[in-house]
C-alpha cells in the first residue's frame, strides 16, 4: 500500500541537477525550496510549499564543501520535520566522512558515526545512498538505510566495450568489488599490489593477473586525489594492457586529481553523477558521466509505494 502522503522531492545546493533528473524519471516537479546564506555565513533554509503529511525526499550529497553541504542537509531535515512532513528521507548519493568509520590510531573520532547522529537529531526517518565506502555505516543509523549499487548502471555501459575486458582492483581492499563486476561482465580479474607511503600517497608495485592485450578497467568506489588509481593505470600499461579505463562511482576529485588524470595512462574515466563533475574535469574529453538518476528514482518510487527495494540490488 502506498504511503498516504504525497511524494515530494526537494534539493539543496550540492547537486540540483541530479534532483531534477530524479524528478524527470518520476514524472514530478521539484518542491520549491529557498536555500541561501546570510551575510555572516549562516545558512538560510525555507521550504516554499506545504509538506504537511507528505513523504519528502531531500537530495543532497555531502560532497565538497562537505561541512557546508552537511549542515545544509541537516537544516533542511529539521525544517521539514517542523513543517509536519509525515516521513523525511535523506537521499545522500555520496556520503561524506564515510572513510572515517573506525579508530585506526588513538584519540581520533569515528566521524561517520557522528554524521549519522547529526542526521538523526535533525529528524531523518530514512537514508538512501549509493555505494557507501564502508557498508557497516548502515549500522550507525537506527533508521532504515538503503545502500544502492551503481554496478547495474556501470555494467550496462562496460558491456558495450566488448568481451576483451579484464576488471582490475587498484588495491587488495577493493578485490570483492572488482570480482563482483568481473562476474557480471564475464571478464577476467586482476589486482594491483599497492603499498601506501602515507595519507593520500600510494605506490603501485606489481600486477596479480594477466592484463596483456586486454582492455583493463580499473574499478573503485571513488576517485579522490587520484594517486592510487593513476599509479594502477601506469603499471597496467607497463604490463601490456591494450587500453586502460578508470571507472568509479564518486568523482570526488580533490587536490591534484584532475591534472593527474589528464596526464594518466587512462584513455577514458567513467564516473556517475552522485557528485557534480568539477568544471576542469568537464573540460577534459577523457571524462564520461553516467547518471544514477533512474536508479534513485526507482528506489524512491518503491519506498513511497511500500514495495521492495531489494529488487534493485540484483
C-alpha beads as a LAMMPS data file, in Angstrom:
LAMMPS data file: protein, C-alpha beads

314 atoms
313 bonds

1 atom types
1 bond types

-500.0 500.0 xlo xhi
-500.0 500.0 ylo yhi
-500.0 500.0 zlo zhi

Masses

1 110.0

Atoms # bond

1 1 1 0.000 0.000 0.000
2 1 1 1.496 3.413 -0.967
3 1 1 2.498 5.940 1.674
4 1 1 -0.556 8.086 2.387
5 1 1 1.216 11.417 1.920
6 1 1 2.106 12.932 -1.436
7 1 1 5.603 12.184 -2.789
8 1 1 7.724 15.340 -2.878
9 1 1 11.342 15.925 -3.874
10 1 1 13.383 18.819 -2.513
11 1 1 17.033 19.612 -3.116
12 1 1 19.842 21.526 -1.517
13 1 1 22.573 23.283 -3.472
14 1 1 25.009 20.329 -3.629
15 1 1 23.591 18.592 -6.728
16 1 1 20.358 20.125 -8.064
17 1 1 20.981 18.595 -11.493
18 1 1 20.655 15.074 -10.086
19 1 1 17.479 16.058 -8.222
20 1 1 15.971 17.295 -11.490
21 1 1 16.965 14.044 -13.226
22 1 1 15.212 12.078 -10.476
23 1 1 12.081 14.193 -10.902
24 1 1 12.149 13.631 -14.673
25 1 1 12.138 9.857 -14.130
26 1 1 9.371 10.105 -11.520
27 1 1 7.274 12.490 -13.604
28 1 1 7.043 15.109 -10.866
29 1 1 8.349 18.611 -10.187
30 1 1 10.827 19.745 -7.557
31 1 1 9.165 21.234 -4.487
32 1 1 10.350 24.861 -4.355
33 1 1 12.889 25.497 -1.633
34 1 1 14.914 28.568 -0.763
35 1 1 18.464 27.748 0.318
36 1 1 20.897 30.614 0.720
37 1 1 23.460 32.187 3.019
38 1 1 23.124 35.169 5.345
39 1 1 25.776 37.885 5.197
40 1 1 27.548 36.396 8.240
41 1 1 27.858 32.982 6.555
42 1 1 24.966 31.235 8.304
43 1 1 22.828 29.022 6.080
44 1 1 19.225 30.015 5.480
45 1 1 16.626 27.379 4.549
46 1 1 12.936 27.795 3.789
47 1 1 10.572 25.194 2.312
48 1 1 8.325 27.203 -0.012
49 1 1 5.433 24.728 -0.287
50 1 1 3.129 22.922 2.125
51 1 1 4.536 19.479 3.078
52 1 1 2.226 18.602 5.974
53 1 1 1.628 14.846 5.982
54 1 1 3.776 14.317 2.869
55 1 1 6.501 11.776 2.039
56 1 1 9.501 14.030 1.358
57 1 1 12.902 13.134 -0.147
58 1 1 15.846 15.524 0.298
59 1 1 18.500 15.121 -2.420
60 1 1 21.821 16.339 -1.026
61 1 1 25.196 14.577 -1.356
62 1 1 27.647 15.676 1.325
63 1 1 30.439 16.358 -1.157
64 1 1 32.788 19.366 -1.193
65 1 1 32.325 21.751 0.558
66 1 1 31.493 18.857 2.867
67 1 1 30.719 20.695 6.090
68 1 1 28.557 23.302 4.361
69 1 1 26.551 20.673 2.477
70 1 1 26.148 18.540 5.598
71 1 1 24.836 21.485 7.624
72 1 1 22.528 22.451 4.748
73 1 1 21.143 18.890 4.706
74 1 1 20.537 18.834 8.463
75 1 1 18.795 22.219 8.399
76 1 1 16.521 21.035 5.589
77 1 1 15.675 17.858 7.524
78 1 1 14.834 19.951 10.592
79 1 1 12.715 22.390 8.560
80 1 1 10.705 19.537 7.032
81 1 1 10.105 17.853 10.384
82 1 1 8.959 21.149 11.907
83 1 1 6.656 21.608 8.901
84 1 1 4.964 18.297 9.870
85 1 1 6.140 16.161 6.945
86 1 1 4.968 12.603 7.566
87 1 1 8.285 10.992 6.574
88 1 1 11.606 12.571 5.623
89 1 1 14.163 10.565 3.656
90 1 1 17.684 11.876 3.119
91 1 1 18.856 10.946 -0.377
92 1 1 22.632 11.202 0.061
93 1 1 24.167 9.751 -3.128
94 1 1 27.671 10.436 -1.784
95 1 1 28.067 10.083 1.993
96 1 1 30.887 12.341 3.207
97 1 1 33.112 11.250 6.126
98 1 1 32.453 7.597 5.194
99 1 1 36.168 6.796 5.224
100 1 1 36.375 7.787 8.905
101 1 1 34.312 4.802 10.052
102 1 1 36.596 3.396 12.778
103 1 1 39.555 4.283 15.004
104 1 1 42.797 3.432 13.218
105 1 1 45.008 5.387 15.636
106 1 1 44.401 6.516 19.248
107 1 1 42.447 9.659 20.141
108 1 1 40.562 10.160 16.870
109 1 1 36.793 10.437 16.322
110 1 1 34.611 7.989 14.442
111 1 1 33.376 10.781 12.209
112 1 1 30.942 8.707 10.134
113 1 1 29.046 7.808 13.310
114 1 1 28.905 11.479 14.331
115 1 1 27.455 12.408 10.926
116 1 1 24.808 9.696 11.333
117 1 1 23.967 11.142 14.768
118 1 1 23.680 14.677 13.330
119 1 1 21.198 13.458 10.729
120 1 1 19.212 11.504 13.320
121 1 1 18.939 14.529 15.623
122 1 1 17.876 16.655 12.626
123 1 1 14.930 14.302 12.146
124 1 1 15.770 11.901 9.325
125 1 1 13.437 8.890 9.069
126 1 1 15.297 7.002 6.360
127 1 1 18.522 7.268 4.350
128 1 1 19.047 6.407 0.684
129 1 1 22.640 6.338 -0.569
130 1 1 24.842 4.879 -3.304
131 1 1 27.978 2.746 -2.881
132 1 1 28.841 3.517 0.732
133 1 1 32.603 3.317 1.210
134 1 1 32.007 1.074 4.226
135 1 1 28.822 -0.974 4.348
136 1 1 28.853 -1.118 8.148
137 1 1 27.936 2.590 8.263
138 1 1 24.349 1.395 7.768
139 1 1 24.554 0.194 11.368
140 1 1 25.398 3.709 12.594
141 1 1 21.744 4.674 11.992
142 1 1 18.750 3.439 13.992
143 1 1 16.526 4.229 10.991
144 1 1 16.498 2.194 7.734
145 1 1 19.376 2.735 5.293
146 1 1 19.150 1.638 1.658
147 1 1 22.624 1.386 0.134
148 1 1 22.162 1.111 -3.628
149 1 1 24.861 -0.087 -6.008
150 1 1 25.801 1.760 -9.176
151 1 1 27.011 -1.559 -10.590
152 1 1 23.951 -2.247 -12.720
153 1 1 24.258 1.119 -14.465
154 1 1 28.032 0.925 -14.909
155 1 1 27.915 -2.714 -16.042
156 1 1 25.447 -1.797 -18.789
157 1 1 27.967 0.753 -20.030
158 1 1 31.004 -1.542 -19.735
159 1 1 29.286 -4.340 -21.648
160 1 1 29.403 -2.110 -24.736
161 1 1 33.223 -2.152 -24.627
162 1 1 33.391 -5.730 -25.918
163 1 1 34.443 -9.081 -24.477
164 1 1 38.197 -8.428 -24.192
165 1 1 37.858 -6.924 -20.724
166 1 1 39.740 -7.571 -17.514
167 1 1 38.454 -5.899 -14.344
168 1 1 41.201 -4.588 -12.087
169 1 1 41.124 -3.707 -8.400
170 1 1 43.563 -0.846 -7.674
171 1 1 44.365 -2.400 -4.286
172 1 1 43.676 -5.530 -2.261
173 1 1 40.835 -3.858 -0.355
174 1 1 38.746 -3.441 -3.500
175 1 1 39.053 -7.066 -4.638
176 1 1 35.498 -8.011 -3.668
177 1 1 34.059 -5.107 -5.669
178 1 1 36.207 -5.921 -8.727
179 1 1 35.311 -9.608 -8.510
180 1 1 31.608 -8.732 -8.472
181 1 1 31.975 -6.612 -11.629
182 1 1 34.100 -9.295 -13.319
183 1 1 31.426 -11.901 -12.620
184 1 1 28.653 -9.690 -14.033
185 1 1 30.711 -8.951 -17.152
186 1 1 32.082 -12.462 -17.623
187 1 1 35.552 -10.885 -17.579
188 1 1 38.912 -11.734 -16.027
189 1 1 40.144 -10.313 -12.723
190 1 1 43.433 -8.688 -11.787
191 1 1 44.706 -6.929 -8.657
192 1 1 47.326 -4.207 -8.304
193 1 1 49.524 -4.794 -5.264
194 1 1 49.837 -1.365 -3.682
195 1 1 51.989 -0.141 -0.821
196 1 1 50.838 3.119 0.787
197 1 1 53.622 5.526 1.779
198 1 1 51.427 7.986 3.686
199 1 1 47.989 9.689 3.710
200 1 1 46.768 10.236 0.124
201 1 1 50.039 8.802 -1.195
202 1 1 50.357 5.389 -2.810
203 1 1 52.952 3.433 -4.743
204 1 1 51.826 0.601 -7.011
205 1 1 54.199 -2.353 -7.036
206 1 1 53.008 -5.121 -9.371
207 1 1 50.015 -6.727 -11.054
208 1 1 48.489 -10.027 -9.956
209 1 1 46.740 -11.480 -13.008
210 1 1 47.076 -11.295 -16.784
211 1 1 46.297 -7.949 -18.439
212 1 1 48.439 -8.243 -21.561
213 1 1 46.491 -7.351 -24.707
214 1 1 43.332 -6.698 -22.673
215 1 1 41.129 -3.662 -22.083
216 1 1 41.841 -3.130 -18.381
217 1 1 39.027 -1.468 -16.417
218 1 1 40.184 -0.193 -13.024
219 1 1 37.174 -0.242 -10.673
220 1 1 36.884 1.792 -7.482
221 1 1 34.080 3.307 -5.416
222 1 1 35.591 6.800 -5.621
223 1 1 38.399 8.826 -7.126
224 1 1 39.734 11.305 -4.573
225 1 1 43.253 12.651 -5.193
226 1 1 43.639 10.001 -7.953
227 1 1 47.079 8.901 -6.723
228 1 1 46.064 5.264 -6.238
229 1 1 44.119 4.842 -9.458
230 1 1 46.693 6.671 -11.633
231 1 1 49.509 4.526 -10.227
232 1 1 47.403 1.459 -11.052
233 1 1 46.837 2.736 -14.593
234 1 1 50.553 3.264 -15.183
235 1 1 51.545 -0.228 -14.084
236 1 1 48.776 -1.809 -16.152
237 1 1 50.051 -0.004 -19.245
238 1 1 53.585 -1.163 -18.416
239 1 1 52.268 -4.736 -18.183
240 1 1 50.937 -4.657 -21.733
241 1 1 47.280 -3.673 -21.362
242 1 1 45.821 -2.747 -24.757
243 1 1 43.767 0.085 -23.215
244 1 1 43.292 1.311 -19.652
245 1 1 39.969 2.732 -18.461
246 1 1 39.107 4.095 -14.997
247 1 1 35.622 3.525 -13.618
248 1 1 34.305 4.808 -10.285
249 1 1 31.012 5.803 -8.706
250 1 1 32.007 9.017 -6.895
251 1 1 34.175 11.663 -8.659
252 1 1 35.467 13.406 -5.512
253 1 1 38.470 14.730 -7.493
254 1 1 40.196 16.718 -4.758
255 1 1 43.580 18.423 -4.926
256 1 1 45.649 17.474 -7.992
257 1 1 43.219 14.752 -9.145
258 1 1 42.077 16.270 -12.442
259 1 1 45.609 17.139 -13.567
260 1 1 46.822 13.666 -12.639
261 1 1 44.011 12.034 -14.603
262 1 1 44.615 14.256 -17.640
263 1 1 48.254 13.105 -17.718
264 1 1 47.487 9.475 -16.816
265 1 1 47.525 6.282 -18.891
266 1 1 43.715 6.238 -18.920
267 1 1 42.013 6.704 -22.268
268 1 1 38.683 7.231 -20.504
269 1 1 37.453 7.979 -16.967
270 1 1 33.875 6.821 -16.382
271 1 1 32.060 8.198 -13.314
272 1 1 28.496 8.793 -12.149
273 1 1 26.690 11.999 -11.177
274 1 1 26.423 11.286 -7.427
275 1 1 28.728 14.323 -7.215
276 1 1 28.644 17.132 -9.804
277 1 1 31.702 16.931 -12.042
278 1 1 34.125 19.800 -11.471
279 1 1 34.422 22.387 -14.235
280 1 1 38.019 21.483 -15.087
281 1 1 37.004 17.813 -15.396
282 1 1 34.063 18.715 -17.663
283 1 1 36.550 20.445 -19.957
284 1 1 38.581 17.227 -20.305
285 1 1 37.296 14.857 -23.009
286 1 1 38.542 11.816 -21.074
287 1 1 35.638 12.075 -18.630
288 1 1 32.277 10.415 -19.232
289 1 1 29.368 10.703 -16.771
290 1 1 26.679 8.040 -16.324
291 1 1 23.598 9.191 -14.382
292 1 1 22.271 7.362 -11.307
293 1 1 19.046 9.388 -11.557
294 1 1 16.996 6.462 -12.846
295 1 1 18.323 4.149 -10.107
296 1 1 17.485 6.620 -7.322
297 1 1 14.087 7.355 -8.893
298 1 1 13.207 3.648 -8.879
299 1 1 14.247 3.360 -5.237
300 1 1 12.214 6.436 -4.247
301 1 1 9.191 5.106 -6.130
302 1 1 9.475 1.729 -4.397
303 1 1 9.954 3.249 -0.949
304 1 1 6.961 5.546 -1.447
305 1 1 4.768 2.709 -2.748
306 1 1 5.908 0.430 0.113
307 1 1 7.240 -2.139 -2.387
308 1 1 10.569 -3.956 -2.308
309 1 1 13.800 -2.010 -2.693
310 1 1 15.881 -5.196 -2.679
311 1 1 14.892 -5.882 -6.301
312 1 1 17.246 -3.035 -7.232
313 1 1 20.223 -4.891 -5.755
314 1 1 20.046 -7.744 -8.269

Bonds

1 1 1 2
2 1 2 3
3 1 3 4
4 1 4 5
5 1 5 6
6 1 6 7
7 1 7 8
8 1 8 9
9 1 9 10
10 1 10 11
11 1 11 12
12 1 12 13
13 1 13 14
14 1 14 15
15 1 15 16
16 1 16 17
17 1 17 18
18 1 18 19
19 1 19 20
20 1 20 21
21 1 21 22
22 1 22 23
23 1 23 24
24 1 24 25
25 1 25 26
26 1 26 27
27 1 27 28
28 1 28 29
29 1 29 30
30 1 30 31
31 1 31 32
32 1 32 33
33 1 33 34
34 1 34 35
35 1 35 36
36 1 36 37
37 1 37 38
38 1 38 39
39 1 39 40
40 1 40 41
41 1 41 42
42 1 42 43
43 1 43 44
44 1 44 45
45 1 45 46
46 1 46 47
47 1 47 48
48 1 48 49
49 1 49 50
50 1 50 51
51 1 51 52
52 1 52 53
53 1 53 54
54 1 54 55
55 1 55 56
56 1 56 57
57 1 57 58
58 1 58 59
59 1 59 60
60 1 60 61
61 1 61 62
62 1 62 63
63 1 63 64
64 1 64 65
65 1 65 66
66 1 66 67
67 1 67 68
68 1 68 69
69 1 69 70
70 1 70 71
71 1 71 72
72 1 72 73
73 1 73 74
74 1 74 75
75 1 75 76
76 1 76 77
77 1 77 78
78 1 78 79
79 1 79 80
80 1 80 81
81 1 81 82
82 1 82 83
83 1 83 84
84 1 84 85
85 1 85 86
86 1 86 87
87 1 87 88
88 1 88 89
89 1 89 90
90 1 90 91
91 1 91 92
92 1 92 93
93 1 93 94
94 1 94 95
95 1 95 96
96 1 96 97
97 1 97 98
98 1 98 99
99 1 99 100
100 1 100 101
101 1 101 102
102 1 102 103
103 1 103 104
104 1 104 105
105 1 105 106
106 1 106 107
107 1 107 108
108 1 108 109
109 1 109 110
110 1 110 111
111 1 111 112
112 1 112 113
113 1 113 114
114 1 114 115
115 1 115 116
116 1 116 117
117 1 117 118
118 1 118 119
119 1 119 120
120 1 120 121
121 1 121 122
122 1 122 123
123 1 123 124
124 1 124 125
125 1 125 126
126 1 126 127
127 1 127 128
128 1 128 129
129 1 129 130
130 1 130 131
131 1 131 132
132 1 132 133
133 1 133 134
134 1 134 135
135 1 135 136
136 1 136 137
137 1 137 138
138 1 138 139
139 1 139 140
140 1 140 141
141 1 141 142
142 1 142 143
143 1 143 144
144 1 144 145
145 1 145 146
146 1 146 147
147 1 147 148
148 1 148 149
149 1 149 150
150 1 150 151
151 1 151 152
152 1 152 153
153 1 153 154
154 1 154 155
155 1 155 156
156 1 156 157
157 1 157 158
158 1 158 159
159 1 159 160
160 1 160 161
161 1 161 162
162 1 162 163
163 1 163 164
164 1 164 165
165 1 165 166
166 1 166 167
167 1 167 168
168 1 168 169
169 1 169 170
170 1 170 171
171 1 171 172
172 1 172 173
173 1 173 174
174 1 174 175
175 1 175 176
176 1 176 177
177 1 177 178
178 1 178 179
179 1 179 180
180 1 180 181
181 1 181 182
182 1 182 183
183 1 183 184
184 1 184 185
185 1 185 186
186 1 186 187
187 1 187 188
188 1 188 189
189 1 189 190
190 1 190 191
191 1 191 192
192 1 192 193
193 1 193 194
194 1 194 195
195 1 195 196
196 1 196 197
197 1 197 198
198 1 198 199
199 1 199 200
200 1 200 201
201 1 201 202
202 1 202 203
203 1 203 204
204 1 204 205
205 1 205 206
206 1 206 207
207 1 207 208
208 1 208 209
209 1 209 210
210 1 210 211
211 1 211 212
212 1 212 213
213 1 213 214
214 1 214 215
215 1 215 216
216 1 216 217
217 1 217 218
218 1 218 219
219 1 219 220
220 1 220 221
221 1 221 222
222 1 222 223
223 1 223 224
224 1 224 225
225 1 225 226
226 1 226 227
227 1 227 228
228 1 228 229
229 1 229 230
230 1 230 231
231 1 231 232
232 1 232 233
233 1 233 234
234 1 234 235
235 1 235 236
236 1 236 237
237 1 237 238
238 1 238 239
239 1 239 240
240 1 240 241
241 1 241 242
242 1 242 243
243 1 243 244
244 1 244 245
245 1 245 246
246 1 246 247
247 1 247 248
248 1 248 249
249 1 249 250
250 1 250 251
251 1 251 252
252 1 252 253
253 1 253 254
254 1 254 255
255 1 255 256
256 1 256 257
257 1 257 258
258 1 258 259
259 1 259 260
260 1 260 261
261 1 261 262
262 1 262 263
263 1 263 264
264 1 264 265
265 1 265 266
266 1 266 267
267 1 267 268
268 1 268 269
269 1 269 270
270 1 270 271
271 1 271 272
272 1 272 273
273 1 273 274
274 1 274 275
275 1 275 276
276 1 276 277
277 1 277 278
278 1 278 279
279 1 279 280
280 1 280 281
281 1 281 282
282 1 282 283
283 1 283 284
284 1 284 285
285 1 285 286
286 1 286 287
287 1 287 288
288 1 288 289
289 1 289 290
290 1 290 291
291 1 291 292
292 1 292 293
293 1 293 294
294 1 294 295
295 1 295 296
296 1 296 297
297 1 297 298
298 1 298 299
299 1 299 300
300 1 300 301
301 1 301 302
302 1 302 303
303 1 303 304
304 1 304 305
305 1 305 306
306 1 306 307
307 1 307 308
308 1 308 309
309 1 309 310
310 1 310 311
311 1 311 312
312 1 312 313
313 1 313 314
